[in-house]
């Protein structure tokens, strides 16, 4: 599975739908990429004000970040024996919290396909912005594999209990992922705390959690405190700089966008955790 090629097909669909009455579509995308980069540089203090209902913003985010984040997940999964063994099961249920952009499940799919596993995947994508769903609802049709994928998207705001308090089935998932999510809502920590308390306290015993985020103590110490408080055993814990190591991935597969826009993100300084509910 080639993440760049798959994402190129998604970008093509979004690009086609972006209105261009004034002929400045590419200029607007470039401006939004710059805006995203500026916003993510200030995550610790200001959060992310960008509006993902806008197709330009979704295009910019997928182009700039999802290629990198998905490949980071792909590179990190093999570091956990428990994660690797999970995909030997016949059926695996995964909940991607804040997973609308696709980084979580694309990275997992790449690992599963590369490893030759063929579980029936039940993917639950929870995100505040419902328009992410149009990017990934047909991902199984785009893959040249025989994986069985049940892909369900639910609009879900972790800061608004009315949107999640009646969802209980997801708590039986085998794996929960949070990929660059807690840093995005750090400025709304107080509002999000009830959701995380519910998740960490009520997830089924034996379930796994994969956390990847910016290597900043402000973010990963929040995650670590929740894991400790609610009896999740830390199986793998690490921080450091990661570079894309899969040479089958080529950023030129993103053409014609690669020639028009900034390079996609290829290096990241991350904090990484795999935990298991006791």
Buried (B, 14 or more C-beta within 10 A) or exposed (E): BBBBBBBBEBBEEBBEEBEEEEEEBBEBBBEBBEBBBEBBEEBBEEBBEBEBEBBBBBBBBBBBBBBBBBBBBBBBBEEBEBBBEBBEEEEBBBBBBBBBBBBBBBBBBBBBBBEEBBBEBBBBBBBBBBBBBBBBEEBBEEBEEEBEBEBEBBBBBBBBEEBBEEBEEBBEBBBBBBBBBBBBBBBEEEBBBBBBEBBBEEBEEEBBBBBBBBBBEBBBEBBBEBBEEBEBEEBBBEBEEBEBEBEEBEBEBBEEBBEBBEEBBEEBEBBBBBBBBE
